[in-house]
Amino acid sequence: MSGNLPRIDGERLWRSLMEMAEIGPTANGGSGRVALTDLDRQGRDRFRGWCIDAGLDLRVDRCGDMIARRPGRNADAPIVVTGSHLDTQPLGGRFDGVYGVLAGLEVIRTLNDHGIETEAGLELVNWTDEEGVRFGGGCLASAAFAGRYTVEEVLARRDPDGLSFGDELQRIGYAGDAPCGGYPVAAYFEAHIEQGPVLETEGCQVGVVLGGQGQFNFMVTVRGEEGHAGTLPMTQRRDAFVGAARMAVALSELPGEVEPPPVITTGFVRVSPNSRNTVPGTTTFSINCRHPEAATLAELERRIRDLVAGIAETAVLDVAMEKTSEAPPVTFDGGCAAAVRDAAAALGIAHRDMVSGASHDAFNLARVVPTAMIFVPCERGISHNEAENAKPEDLAAGCDVLLRAMLSRAGVA
Ligand SMILES: [Zn+2]
């Protein structure tokens, strides 16, 4: 069957990617559409227009996920879903997430062009707030879809300015009323740039993703005492920022003591009162820790708690650690991964099996739905960076694989 399937239009896919990148362009050629901002709304609006043009039935669920459905011949057959996210890091790239959404759209446009009906219906999803810039953790809406959080828990989340997820969703006009999840899905496929250097280094166009690392996130608040920068002797200070900085440095050195090493990042810091003539009284910072093994993650959490508490005690600072989210390592569905591998092989595309270093909405979906991911190379593995880049031919190859993998599950008459 796959020999007769059409190829996707790589130029149209590229054009759509570049048109989405017109919304929230950054100074150095990247994209900045942080979730639930006005730019996120503009990106969503553009995507909505494309879905309507493609004849899709669009609904928005309670977490703001945009779900576009192409009906199948058999309304009772569990649907086949693809998707990713249109939100980005503040200084993000043009492909992270956006590729998976627009590759799904290109699959549907191709099926429309060739009048191909599927037995099961297809759905294309733009998951809300994959990146976790404002509300902590990331992949919150797909986590609700998979039942890891309730919708209410997601909507109640607040950003560092105290604005809630639910209110911001209302503000941008994407607080839908469709239920989040809870219906039968036959398979979920997500195409994504690798965000690492393996495929490019090995000359492969497609990665068959078998699973991914687990992780946990903490928000740490260090409290000392504010004082005058000119009069308070160094020996009498309880400087919350200096304490937090010591913790961040110690955390960055911890991976060297573990095998295989985890990755640990402090990417968010807020200093209060953030005034140059005042010794900082409070500093809040994030900890993200990732590793492929559950037992090692548990050990790392214990060591990180001890490390933070030890530094706070030595520096006479108070510290509070709030675990904002955690997710175990993930193993994808063998059958779905095989569908991706078979599609790449049928197309003569160089491919390899791999584990994802980054986490994705697919990690949540995998808890409740047979799931696999398709990776394509990105230049020098650079991502979460304005310089993120990918080759049109690689993006097209991954999209062709997506089309075949989806059809293998949806069925073509
Ligand atoms: Zn992504």
Residues whose N, C-alpha, C, O or C-beta is under 5 A from the ligand:
A	BS01	ZN	D96 G97
